[in-house]
Amino acid sequence: MPAQMRGGRGPDGALLRLRDAMCALREAAGAPSYRKISQAINQDNSLPATASHTTVGEILTGRSLTGSDTLHAVVLQLLRMSTGRKRPEGEVWSEIKALWTQADQEKRRPLPKSVQAFASTVRDLVIDRLGSDLDAVSRALRLRFPTAPADTVSPAALAAVARGARVPDRHQIDQLLALMPDGRDLPPGDRQALMCSYFAALRDGDPARYEEYLAEDERAARHAYTSSLEDEVRALRRELRETGQQAARGTALALRRKGDAERLQVELKRVRLHESTAQREAERLRTDLHANVDQLRRLQDHVTSLQSELTTARVETSQAHALATLKEAEATVASAAGHLRPMGDPAAYDSTVTYDPDGYGGYGDFTGYASSPVDSLEYAHPYGLGKPDVPWPNVWPSPPATTPAPPQGTPRTAYGWALLGPLPGPAAPGATGRELEKPPAVARTEPSLPAVPPHSGGPVRETDSSRSDKGLFGRLQSMFQPGHGRHARRPHD
């Protein structure tokens, strides 16, 4: 490969072999420093040329191909500084000279067409888009990547890349692409074309670096594939762990369900036993129910017969009470009719009684008393013991009838009272004792009193017959009515 295409990387070809030979001479001389070698060369005037420590470093590292005189002076100084077995200077220089000639021929070899195509692609897609000012591009690279080597970002290095004299490393192309302003990045198609031309130039111009990049890409691909496999393995392990946990939970759940099933079987047996017991109890209760229903029916029939007997007894008792009450009322009315008199009339006695003050009790002939000191009607004796001048009738006048006579055919009692309603029949269901004891309605009839003959002689006191009748019948009627007021007698008194 031509030396101008190495792009800052280590030497190769004849230049690499030349560097290895120079490093062997330095090791034989005790590995002196570049500055020490330079000082020794400059102090020895017998050498064909002088060399600075920088030039010595470039020769020993193979970074550049210097002139043959400078290289000859460095070789002779290293041979003189060697402490071991020394080879003849002419023999050593002839080998070094042959390697230098081959390296110079490689440097002058014309560039391959693929390298020229890559240089044209870099100029069109990168340099022109960055403004074609290599100094500005170099400053931008130093600001953006301060750790980049100076010989790779200098304007001269960029110019060598643009004209095809140098094929840069791949990371240097990435640095140039990173300088693209935002929004003006290379399209994917242009970026792919640039990288294809770059690898074609490496394949034709620097096969060793091309193989190295291929190995790096393959290693990166394998690393990515390995990383993906590791991710899958981790995912599978995690899934396996989760599956194991699920299996453990499933096993525990199965054991728990097995225990639950056993408990449910025991509970089922207990429930079935309870059901059989309940069925037997239900049969027994059903039998008892039928027996109780039959007994209840018999009791209902007995209660019905007892109710019928009770109703008959109540009817008979009510009739007996009604007849007794009616007889008592008839006797009371008869007694009241025989003894009551109209208000304001003088008392009437069955026989004349003589008042005897000397006899037992003081009663005797009232005619034996002297005349009343007050012989007026207003001061008459309240019990008729005096001798009023006004003659009184011996009989009561017949009071006017206030109640119409009952119709013909109305039944009457033994005392002549007319029955206005039927006798009580069988008691209705739910009737109370008072309703059963209520007597039948009796028509009120006035007793027939003898007519009073017309009075002759003397003034006669006028009596208010309507008032007398009202008071008489009112008192008679009140005897058969319940009391009222706060001092009235209650039925249970």
ROBA-164508 format. One record per residue: residue in one letter; x, y, z of N, C-alpha, C, CB in turn. Coordinates in pm, whole numbers, plus 50000, padded with zeros to 5 digits. Glycine has a CB too. Example, Ala and Ser with C-alpha at 12.3 -4.5 7.8 and 13.67 -1.06 7.14 Angstrom:
// residues 2
a513194943150780512304955050780513204967050780511314955350905;s512854977550708513674989450714512905000350787514084994050572;
// end
This chain:
// residues 493
m500864988150000500005000050000500885012350000499045000150123;p500565022649923501345034949926501325040950065500815044949825;a502445047150101502565052950234501595064150255503945057850259;q501165071350147500265082650165498845078150195500275091250042;m498545065450189497185060550213496995055050354496835049950113;r498045055150435497935048550565497035056050661499305046850626;g496885068950641495915076450720496225076850866494575070850701;g497545077550907497875078651047497975065351117496875086851115;r497655054651050497775041551111499215036651101496805031351045;g499555025151156500915019651152501355016351010501005007151240;p502615015250990503135012150856502784997950816504645014150851;d502884995550685502644982150634503554980050511501134980050597;g503614968150467504444965050351505934966550380504054973950233;a506664972350285508114974350299508424984350409508714979150167;l507584994450426507815004250533507714997550671506805015850524;l506804987950684506674980750811507934972450839505414971650810;r508434965750736509644957850755510834966850788509944949450631;l510864978850726511924988450756511844993050901511835000550662;r510644995450951510494999751091510944988751186509035003651121;d510624976251155511024965251242512554963851247510384951951193;a513204965851135514674964851132515304976051213515204965250987;m514784988151205515314999451281515064997451431514675012751233;c513924991951468513644989351612514624978851666512164984551632;a515004968951583515964958851628517334965151653516074947551526;l517774974551564519034981451585518994989651714519364990351466;r517874996051743517775004351866517844995451989516455012551866;e517194983751985517254974652099518684969752121516294962752076;a519404967452013520804963052027521684973952086521364958651892;a521304986852065522074998052119521675001552260521915010152031;g520754994052323520334996852459519115005752469521445003152534;a518295007352361517055015352357517285029552406515965008652440;p518215036752345518415050752386517235059252341519725056352328;s517095070852401515995079752367516255086452233515795090352477;y515155092052176515265098752048516205110752059513885103151997;r516135118052168516965129952186518445126152201516485138052309;k518725115252270520115111052287520735106752154520205099352388;i519925099752075520415095751942520665108051856519405086251873;s519745117851862519895130051783521145137751824518665138951797;q521395138751955522575146052001523865139051956522545147352155;a523895125951961525105118551918525365120351769524955103551951;i524305120451690524455122351545524975136351515523115119951472;n524405146351584524805160151556526255162751602523845169851626;q526775155451701528145157751751529205150251665528245153151898;d528775140251592529705132351510529705138251368529295116951508;n530815144751334530885151251203531205141551090531935162251207;s531515129051125531835119251021530595113450954532665108151080;l529425115951014528185110450960527755118750839527055110251068;p526985112650746526635119750623525605130950642526105110050523;a524805130650749523775140950769523465142050918522465137550688;t522735152450951522255154451089520765150851095522485169351136;a520255149451220518825145851237518335150751374518615130351225;s517165156151375516545160451502515885148451570515505171851478;h515525150351695514885139151768513505135851709514735142751918;t512835145851647511545143151584511735134151463510845156251543;t512765137251383513035129051264513435114951304514155135351178;v514235113951412514625100751462513395092851503515605101951581;g512425099551569511205092751610510375088151492510375101751697;e510285096151386509515092251268510145080151199509415103951170;i511515079851197512185068451133511975055651212513685071151117;l512115056651347512015044651431510575039551443512575047451569;t509575048251429508165044051437507575041251300507335054651506;g508275044951193507795042251058506655051151016507365028051047;r506495062951078505405071751041505645078450904505215082351148;s506875080150867507175086450738508485080750682507275102050754;l508655083050552509845078050483510765090050454509455070550350;t511885090850529512805102150514513825099250401513555104850649;g514755108850384515785107050282516795096250321516515120250257;s517515091050222518455079950246519655084450329518935074150113;d520145097050314521285101750393520935102450542521745115550344;t519775107950575519345108750717519185094850775518015116750731;l518615085750696518425071950743519795065250762517545063850643;h520775067950670522095062050681522775066950808522945065450558;a522685080050843523305085450963522725079051089523125100750969;v521415076851094520775070551213521245056151226519205071151202;v521365048951114521775034851120523205033851172521665028250981;l524135042351119525505041851165525625045251313526355051251083;q524865055151363524955059051505524435047951594524165071951530;l523395040951554522865029851635523865018151637521485025051579;l524545015851524525535005151523526705008551615526045002751381;r527135021151618528235025051705527835024751853528725038951667;m526555027151884526105027052024525795012852073524845035852039;s525855002951985525544989352023526664983752107525304980651900;t526344976152212527334970452305527554955752279526884972552449;g526744949052203526864934852177527744932152056525494928552158;r527474920351999528214916551880527864925951767527924901851840;k528844931251703528614941051598528784934651461529574952951614;r527794937851378527874933451239528584944251157526444930551181;p529074940951046529714950950961528704961550918530354944450836;e529114974250916528204985150883527714983950739528894998750905;g528584979550647528164978550507527074968150489529344975150419;e527174956850559526164946350547524824951050600526604933650622;v524844957450716523584962150776522964972950688523824967650920;w523774982050636523224993150557522654988050425524305003750530;s523234977750369522704972550243521294966750263523654961650185;e521044960050375519694954850404518694966250427519724945450528;i519124976350503518224987550531517964995150401518834997050639;k518964996550315518805003850190517814996850099520135005350120;a517834983750096516894976350011515454978350060517254961250010;l515244977850189513874980150245513404994350216513864977550398;w514305004050226513905017950200513515019650055515045027650236;t514245013049962513925014149820512555008249790514995007049735;q512234996749848510894990849828509784999949883510824976949896;a510015005949999509015014850057508825027249971509415018950199;d509915032249913509785043949827509025040449700511165049649793;q509225028449648508475024349530506985022849561509045011149475;e506695017349674505265016349713504635030049730505125008449844;k505405039549779504865053049799504555059649667505845061649878;r505345056749565505165063049436504185055349346506495064449367;r503665044349390502725036549309501425044449292502445022649374;p500755044449172499515052049152498375046249237499115051849002;l497415054849276496295050849362495295042449284495595063249422;p494605032849350493565025049283492355033749250493135013149370;k491525029249153490345036849113489315037749226489705030448988;s489245027449308488285027849419488635038749519488235014349490;v489955041449538490365052049630489995065549572491875051449659;q490195067249439489825079849375488305082049382490305079949228;a487515071149368486055072449379485645076449520485365059149339;f486325070749619486025074549758486325089249783486815065849857;a487495094249730487845108249747486795117249683489225111149687;s486285113549566485255121549499483965121549580484985116249358;t483595110049638482365109349720482495117749846482055094649759;v483675117749909483885125950029483765140649996485265123050092;r484345144749882484255158949845482805163049820485105161849720;d482035154549751480665158349715479695157849835480155149149604;l479805147649918478805145650024479175151850158478565130950043;v480495154250182480905158950314481565172650307481855148950379;i482695173550233483465186050233482625197450178484745184450150;d481955195350065481155206250007479995210150098480615202049869;r479385200850167478275204150258478755211750381477555191350302;l480045209950418480595217250534481165230850496481685208850600;g481115234850370481545248150329482825248450248481705256650446;s483475237150227484705236150147485875243650207484455241250008;d485735248850330486835255850398487475245950493486325268750474;l488665240550451489295230150531489795235550664490435223850455;d490235248350668490675254150795489515254750895491265268150773;a488335259350849487155259950937486745246050983485975266850866;v486825236350890486475222650928487445217251031486455213450805;s488765220351015489765215851111489515221751249491175219551063;r489175234851255488895241151385487655234951451488695256451368;a486635232451371485415226351425485705212451480484325225551317;l486585204851411486915191551461487685192251592487725183951359;r488635201951603489395203151728488515207451844490545213151711;l487485216051816486565220251922485615208951962485755232551877;r485175201651863484195191051890484865178751949483435187251762;f486085175651904486805163751952488205168151997486885152651841;p488325173552116489645178752159490695167852178489485186352287;t490315155452196491295144652218491765138252088490705133952308;a491265142651974491675136651846493125140451814490725141151731;p493905131451754495295134851717495325146651620495995122651654;a496365155051634496455167051551496715163751405497555176151602;d497465152951377497785149851239496605144151162498925140151234;t495475140851234494285135751165493235146451142493685124451243;v493325157751212492335168351198492955181151142491675171351333;s494195180551102494845192551046494325195150905496385190851044;p494445207550857494005210450719494725202050615494205225050687;a496055199150636496785191050539496235176850534498265190650574;a495885171050652495325157550654493975157350584495185152550797;l493155167650605491855168250539492015169850388491035179850596;a493045177750345493285179450201493725166350138494335190250177;a494555158450211494995145550158493815136150140496025139150250;v492855136550234491645128350221490825132850101490785129050349;a490715145950080489905151149971490475147749834489745166049985;r491795147049820492395144049690492725129249673493655152149672;g492425120749773492625106449762493985101749801492355102249626;a494845110549853496175106349894496155099250028497105118349900;r495045099850099494975093950233493575088450255495355104350343;v493515076250304492235070150341492115070450492492115055350286;p491195078350549491135079750695490565067250761490285091950733;d490665067450894490025056750971488495058750971490575056551117;r487795048251009486325049051005485775058851107485725035351029;h486395059751224485875069051324486095083651281486545066551460;q487135086251193487335099851143486205103851047488695100951074;i485705094150970484545097150885483325100150971484245085150789;d483165092751080482045095551171482175109451233481975084951283;q483405113951263483605127451316483205138051214485075129451358;l483585135851087483185145450982481665145850967483845141650848;l481015134350974479555134150962478885140551083479045119750945;a479545140251201478955146451320478945161551311479715142151444;l479775167451220479795182051205478655187251120481105186451144;m477855178351064476735182850983475755190651070476025170850914;p475295202351022474335210151102473025202651118474085223951038;d472285206651221470985200251248470035202651131470375205551380;g469395192151091468455193050981469075190850845467795206250983;r470425189650839471105187650711471935174950713472005199750678;d471495165150793472215152450798472115145350663471645143450911;l473075136250642473055128550519471835119350517474345120450503;p471145118650406470065108850394470615094750407469325110550261;p469795085450444470285071550459470925066050331469135062450500;g470385069750214470975064750090472365070150066470095068149973;d472585083350088473915089250070474905083750171473835104550081;r474465081550294475385076250395475805062050357474715076350535;q474885054150307475235040550265476195040750146473965032650230;a475995049950052476905050949936478305055049981476365061249833;l478405064450079479715068650129480455057150194479555080250229;m479775049250278480445038350348480805027050251479555032950460;c479995024950147480345014550048481615018449971479185012349949;s481705031049931482925035549862484135035049955482745049949808;y483915037850084485025037450180485565023150194484565042750316;f484665013350210485144999550226485724994150095483994990550274;a485244998949981485864994849854487285000149844485034999749734;a487515012749888488865018349887489765010749982488835033149923;l489235007050099490054999350193490374985550136489324997850328;r489434979250069489674965750015490784965949909488384960049955;d490774976649827491784977249721493084983549768491254984849603;g492994993649857494205000849895494824996050023493895015249907;d494034991250119494574986950249493854974250292494424998250358;p494184962850232493464950350264493544946550411494024939050181;a494694949550474494824945850616493814953450702496254948550667;r493684966550678492704974350757491284970050721492884989550732;y491064966750595489744962050553489374949450629489714959550401;e490314939950636490044927750711489834930650859491194917750693;e490604940250909490444943851050489054949551078491514954151092;y488584958350987487244964051006486174953250992486984975350904;l486404944150897485434933150884485384924851012485794924350765;a486574922551068486594914851193485914922551306488054911551234;e486154935851310485484943851413483964943651395485984958451409;d483534945051268482084944751244481494931251281481774948051098;e482224920751242481724907551277481704905551428482574896651211;r482754910551495482784909551640481644917551703484144914451695;a481394929751648480274937751700478934930851676480264951751636;a478814924751554477564917651524477394905651617477534913051378;r478504898451636478414887051727478124891651871479724878951723;h478724903151906478454908352041476984912252056479364920452071;a476464918951950475044922451955474174909951959474654931251834;y474554900151876473784887651877473884880752012474274878251766;t475114880952067475294874852199474494882252305476784874652238;s474484895752293473694903652389472214900252378473914918752366;s471754899052252470344895452235470064881552291469944896052087;l471034872252267470854858852324470864859252476471944849352273;e471764867552531471794868852677470484874552729472974877652721;d469954884552655468654890052696467574879252690468254901952606;e467614871252583466634860552573466824850352685466724853652437;v468114847352715468374837752823467864843252956469884834552833;r468144856252979467634862253103466114861953107468144876753118;a465504865052991464044864552986463544850453011463534869752851;l464244840552949463834826552970464034822353115464614817252878;r465144826853174465364823553315464294829953402466754828153360;r463994842553371462944849153448461604842053429462824863853408;e461334838353303460094831053278460094817553347459884829253128;l461294810953343461404798053411461194799653561462754791553383;r461784810353617461604812853760460134815653792462484824653806;e459514823853706458084826653729457254813953713457584837553632;t457664805753611456934793153592457094784053713457424785953466;g458344783853768458554775853888457724780954005460024775953926;q457684794254017456874799954124455394796654103457064815154133;q454954797853976453564794353948453304779553976453214797553803;a454304771153939454134756853967454064754354117455284748753906;a454924761554192454874759954338453524764554393456014767854405;r453074776154340451754780854385450654771154344451454794754328;g450804765554221449814755754176449814743354263450054751954032;t451034738954300451114727254388450484730054524452584723054406;a450814741854578450214745554707448704746654694450804758854758;l448264752554581446814753754561446164740154546446524762354438;a446864731054474446314717554459446204710554594447194709254363;l447254712054676447194706054810446074712154892448534707754883;r445954725554881444884732054955443514727554905445014747254945;r443384726254773442104721654719441844707054756442084723254566;k442914699154764442734685354807442214684954950444044677554796;g442824693355036442324694155174440884699155178443204703255257;d440604709155092439224714255087438274703355040439134726454994;a438714695354940437854684654891437574674455001438494677754769;e438604671055077438394661655187437434667355290439734658055254;r437644680255322436714686355419435304687055362437194700555457;l435204689755231433874690255170433214676355169433974695655026;q434014665955148433444652555154432924649355293434484642155113;v433724653055394433254650955532431994659155558434364654955634;e432004671555510430824680055529429624674555452431114694455483;l429894668955332428804662955254428214651055327429304658855115;k429064642755384428554631355461427724636155579429714622655511;r428244646655646427494651855760426154657655715428304662555833;v426154664655601424904670455551423924659555511425174679655431;r424454649055445423564638055406422974631155529424314627855320;l423824629155632423314623355756422264632455818424464620955855;h422544645555815421564655055869420274654855786422154669255872;e420424653455653419224652955569418404640455599419614653255420;s419094629055615418344616855647417644618255782419284604655649;t418364624055879417744626356010416564635955998418774631956110;a416764646455917415674656155897414484649755827416174668255817;q414764640655730413654633855663412874625155761414174625455547;r413624617655844412934609555944412134618356040413944600956023;e412744629456081412014638556170410794644456100412934649856218;a410954647355968409824652755893408694642455883410264657155753;e409064629655860408044619255856407334618055990408664605855817;r408144618556098407524617756231406604629656255408604617156340;l407084641756217406244653556236405004652956148407044666256205;r405154647156026403994645955938402964636456000404404641055797;t403464625456057402544616156124401864622856244403304603456172;d402674630156324402084637356437401094647856389403184643956521;l401414654056276400504664256223399164658256184401124671356103;h399224646656116397964640156079397174636256203398224627655992;a397894630956303397194627356427396604639756494398154620156524;n397384650656497396884662956559395714668756480397994673356570;v395784667356345394664672356264393394664556295394984671256112;d393544651156304392364643156339391834646856478392704628156335;q392764648456573392324652356708391694666156707393514652056805;l392274675256625391704688756616390294688356557392604697756531;r390114679856458388764678656401387774673456505388774669356278;r388204663256581387314658256687387024669256789387944645956757;l388074676956824387864687756920386944698456863389204693856961;q387114701256732386224711056669384774706256673386654713756525;d384574693356644383204688156652382674689256795383154673456605;h383534685956893383114687057032382824701457069384184681257124;v383704710757023383464724957052382184729556987384644733457002;t381914724656865380674728656797379454723956876380634722856653;s379534711456924378404706557005378274714457135378574691557036;l379434717657197379384725557320378834739457294380764726457384;q379244745457180378704758657147377194758057125379384764157021;s376744747157060375294745657040374574744457175374984733256952;e375144736157264374544734857396374594748057472375254724057476;l375744755157461375854768057529374844778057475377274773657515;t374664777857344373684787057284372274783857335373724786157130;t371974770857339370644766857390370484770957536370434751657375;a371554768757616371474772657757371344787657772372714767657833;r372094795157687371994809757695370584814457658373034816357603;v370014808057557368644811957517367674809157630368214804357388;e367794797157688366884793857798367104803157917367084779257842;t368404805957947368704814958059368184828958030370204815458086;s368354833457906367874846857869366354847557880368314850557727;q365704836857836364234836957846363794836857992363644824857772;a364514828858073364144828458214364394841958280364934817658288;h365554848258249365844861558304364834871658256367254866058265;a364454870658127363484880258074362134878658144363314878457921;l361704866058164360424863858230360474868458375360034849158223;a361614865558442361734869958581361744885058590363004864258645;t362494891358501362534906058501361164911658470363554911258399;l360484905358376359154910058339358174908558455358644902458215;k358264897258526357384895458641357694905658750357524881258697;e359004907958771359394917858872358904931758833360914917858892;a359014935058705358524948158659357024949258674358924950658513;e356324938258641354864938658655354464940558801354234925758598;a355194933358890354864934859032355174948859079355634924659116;t356294954459035356664967959075355654978059024358064971459025;v355254976558900354284985958842352944984658913354104983358690;a352554972358942351274970559010351314976659149350924955659020;s352464974859219352584980759351352604995859344353844975759421;a353315001259245353375015859231352035021459192354415019859128;a351295014559108349985019559066348995019459181349445011158951;g349195010359276348265009759388348575019559498348234996259443;h349795024859506350165033359616350465047659578351315027659684;l350865050159457351195063859417349915071559394352075064059290;r349985084459419348835093159399349305105459326348165096859533;p348365113359271348785125659202349345135659302347605131959125;m350245144459251350865154659333349815164659379351995161759257;g349845168659508348955178959562347675173559621348615188759456;d347285160859598346055155259655346285151159799345565143359572;p345235151359881345405147160021345625132260030344185151160104;a346245128260136346515114060156345235106460177347455111860273;a345155094660123343995086060139344405073660216343375082160003;y343635069560307343915058060390342835047860371344045062060538;d343155035860402342185025160383341085025260490342895011660384;s341425029860608340425030160717340685042260805340455017160803;t339675045860884339795057360973340495052961100338415063561006;v341585059761134342375056261252342195067061356343885054461217;t341865062961480341675072361591342965073561667340525067961684;y343345085561695344605088161767344295088561914345285101361720;d344945079961987344775079362132346075083462194344335065262181;p346085095462254347375099862312347785091462431347305114362352;d346785085062496347145076962612347465062662574346045077162713;g347085058662456347335044962414348745042962360346325040762310;y349045030062331350385026562279350475031462135350665011062287;g351425039262109351635044361974350995057561952351135034861875;g350005061762033349425074962019348375075961914350455084561992;y347975065061849346985065761743345625062961802347315055961628;g344615070061755343235068161797342315075661705343025072661941;d341185079461749340235086561668340695100961653338815085861729;f340885105061527341385118761509340325128961542341855120761367;t339055124561561338005134061593338105138661737336655128061568;g338915131961814339065135961952339905148161971339655124862030;y340625152361867341455164261876340605176361857342585163961775;a341085187261906340395200061886340575204461744340905210861983;s339835214361709339925219661573341275225961551338815229961547;s341685224861427342985230861392342915245661409343395227361247;p343935251561473343915266161491343905273361358345115270661572;v344355266361254344345272861122343415264561038345795273761057;d342175270161015341165262860940341135267160793339795264761003;s342245270260742342295274360600342925263360517343105287660583;l342695264160385343245254160293344755254860285342665255760155;e345305266960296346755268560282347495262460399347115283360269;y346875261860516347575256660634347045243160673347455266260750;a346595235460577346115221960609347275213260651345375215760489;h346955203260734347985194060781348495186160662347455184660892;p349795184660653350325177760532349895163460523351835178260531;y349555156660631349125142860626347625141160651349895134860727;g346875152160644345415151260658344925148760797344895140760571;l345745152460899345325150161036344435161261089346535148661125;g344385172261020343525183261063342125181661010344105196561017;k341355191461027339985191660977339795203460885338965192261093;p340165201960763339955213260671338485214860642340745211360539;d338125226760614336735229860583336365225760443336465244360601;v337405222760360337115219460220336905204460211338285224060123;p335795200160163335585185660149336425180360034334085182560125;w336995168260047337835161659945337105149859887339205157060005;p337355147259766336695135459706337265122659764336855135459552;n336445112359762336865099459816337555090659713335685092259873;v337415094059590338045085859484338925094859398336965078659395;w339885088859326340785096359235340145097959099342155089259220;p340425109059038339935110458899340755101758806339995125358852;s340145097258699340855088958599341755097758514339835081058509;p343035095158513343955103558432343755100858283345435100958471;p344055110658201343905108658055344925098558005344075122157978;a344515091157904345425081057844346485088057760344635070757757;t347735084357779348855090357702349445080757604349945095257796;t349085067857613349655057957522348525051557447350485047257598;p348575050957313347505044457237347445029757268347685046557087;a346275024557256346075010357285346775001957181344575006857291;p347374990757223348024981957125346994975957032348824970857194;p347434971956913346484966356817345894953256868347154964056680;q344784949756802344104937556840344994925456811342764936356766;g344954915756898345744903456881347134904056938345834900256738;t347494915557006348834916557065348894907657188349184931257102;p349924898957201349994890257320350224898357445351104879757305;r349704893357553349824900157681350394890557783348444905757728;t350884896757890351444888957999350344885158096352554896658072;a350764877958202349784874058303349224885858376350384864558402;y349924897258376349464909258445348814918958350350604915858514;g348564915058230347874923858137348774932858057346914932058210;w350114931558062351034940157983351134934557841352474940958050;a351084943757745351174939757604352644938457564350444949957512;l352994927557494354364925457443354484931657305354724910257437;l355364941757294355554948757165356534941457074356044963057188;g357264931957123358244924657041358204909957074359674930057062;p358824901656987358814887157013359734883657127359224879456887;l359484871957181360374867057285361744864057225359784854457352;p362804864957304364164862557251364294848357201365234865357357;g364904847357082365174834357023366584829857054364954834756873;p367114820656970368504816056992369494827556974368864804556894;a370474827757060371464838757056372324837556931372354838657183;a372604849256875373494849656757374924846856800373404863356685;p375744841256710377164838956747377854852056780377924831856632;g378594852156891379344864056933378534873357018379834871356815;a377284869857056376474878857139377004878857280374984874757137;t376944890557344377434892057481376344888357580377914906457506;g376754888357707375794884657812374684894557826376494883157943;r375014907757813373964918057827372964917057713374574932157831;e373474913857591372544912357479371664900257498373294911357348;l372234889557561371424877757586370394879957696372304866057621;e370694888957792369794891457905368824902757880370594894358027;k368824908957761367934920457735366494915357729368314927757600;p365574920957811364184916257812363434921357690363464920657941;p362344914957659361534919957546360834932857584360494909357501;a360514940857480359804953557503358374950957547359804962357375;v357964958157649356624956557706355874969557688356674952557857;a354674968857637353864980957617353414986057752352644978157526;r353554999357768353165005757893351675008757886353985018657920;t350955003357981349505005857990349215011858125348664992957969;e348325021258128347965028158250346895020058323347455042558219;p346985019358455345945012058530344615019558521346355010258679;s343585011758518342235017658511341795021358652341215007658446;l341605034258674341165039358804339665042258797341945052058844;p339005040758910337555043658909337305058358886336905039359042;a336195060958820335835074858789335385081958915334735075458681;v335715094558924335365102759041334035109559013336485113459073;p333065107959102331775114759080331935129759095330705109759180;p331035136759038331135151559045331015156259189330035158358958;h331825165959223331855171459359330735181459375333225177959389;s330145180759494329035189859524329355197559649327695182259539;g329255210259637329435218959753330855222259780328845212759874;g331055235159810332385240059851333325241859734333005230659950;p334265250359756335285252659649336195240559637336135265559679;v336595237759516337485226259487338795231559427336795216059388;r339935226059483341275230359429341465224259292342455225859525;e341845232759202342155227959067343525221159068342135239558964;t343535210059003344805202458994345265202158850344645187859048;d346575202358832347185201658697347385187058664348575209458691;s346345181458591346395167158562347575163458473345095162758495;s347875172158378349005168958288350315168558364349105179258174;r350465177858460351705177958540351745165958631351835190858622;s350575162258689350555150658778350865138058701349215149358847;d350225136658581350495124658501351955123958458349595124358378;k352485135358422353885135458377354825131558490354285149458323;g354575136958609355435133158721355265118658760355165141758839;l354055113558756353795099858793354445090158696352315097258799;f354175092358566354715083058466356215084758449354015084958332;g356695096958476358155098858469358865090958576358525113558483;r358315091358699358925083458805358775068558779358315086958940;l357605064858725357405050758692358365046058582355955048558649;q358575054758484359475050958372360935050558415359315060758256;s361305059458510362705059858554363105047458629362945071958640;m362115039958680362435027858751363025017258659361205022458820;f362725018058530363205008258432364275013758339362045003158349;q364825025458370365895031458288367185031858368365495045758241;p368345030558299369625031358372369875045358424370805027058282;g370565046358536370865059358593371885067058511371365057658734;h371975079958540372945088558470373425098858569372325095358341;g374535105058536375125114758628376275108458707374065120258723;r376995116858780378175112058851377815103358970378995123758897;h376585104659026376195096659142375255085359105375535105359246;a375095082358973374175071858933374765058258967373855072758783;r373915048858992374355035259022374735028358892373255027259098;r375855021258895376295014058778375655000358775377825012858774;p375624993858660374914980958651375494970558744374944975658510;h376814971258771377404960958855377294964159002378844958958820;d376744975959039376594979459181375484971159243376294994559198;
// end
